[in-house]
Amino acid sequence: MTNSSKKVVVGVLGAAALGTAVYLLLSSEKGSDMRRKFADSANDLACRIGEMFTNAKEKVQSA
């Protein structure tokens, strides 16, 4: 993975963490609802990151 790709991944993860923190601080939902939404969002993010790594790996292998 190139240095710029690493920066992109770190940036995406940092933005996701910051967005989650702001959401948790400003949310007026019940704790159980918030935890469920947080878990769903974390799962979606993990899937997207996995797809990014898979795509990057395929590009490197085809190059």
C-alpha positions in Angstrom: 0.0 0.0 0.0 1.4 3.4 -0.9 1.9 6.2 1.5 -1.0 8.2 0.0 -3.3 5.2 0.2 -2.5 4.8 3.9 -3.3 8.5 4.4 -6.7 8.0 2.8 -7.5 5.0 5.0 -6.4 6.8 8.1 -8.4 9.8 7.1 -11.5 7.7 6.5 -11.2 6.0 9.8 -10.5 9.2 11.7 -13.5 10.9 10.1 -15.7 7.9 11.0 -14.5 8.0 14.6 -15.1 11.7 14.9 -18.5 11.5 13.3 -19.5 8.7 15.7 -18.3 10.6 18.7 -20.2 13.7 17.7 -23.3 11.6 17.1 -23.0 10.0 20.5 -22.6 13.3 22.3 -25.5 15.0 20.5 -27.9 12.1 20.3 -31.1 12.2 22.4 -32.0 8.5 21.7 -32.3 5.7 24.2 -29.0 3.9 25.0 -30.2 0.6 23.4 -31.3 2.3 20.2 -28.0 4.2 20.0 -25.9 1.1 20.6 -27.8 -0.8 17.9 -27.3 2.1 15.4 -23.7 2.4 16.4 -23.1 -1.4 15.9 -24.8 -1.2 12.5 -22.7 1.8 11.4 -19.5 0.1 12.6 -20.4 -3.0 10.7 -21.1 -1.0 7.5 -17.8 0.8 7.9 -15.9 -2.5 8.4 -17.5 -3.9 5.2 -16.5 -0.8 3.2 -13.0 -0.9 4.5 -12.8 -4.6 3.6 -14.0 -3.8 0.1 -11.4 -1.0 -0.2 -8.6 -3.4 0.7 -9.9 -6.1 -1.6 -10.1 -3.6 -4.5 -6.6 -2.3 -3.7 -5.2 -5.9 -3.5 -6.8 -6.7 -6.9 -5.3 -3.6 -8.5 -1.8 -4.4 -7.1 -2.0 -8.0 -8.3 -3.2 -7.0 -11.8 -0.4 -4.3 -12.2 
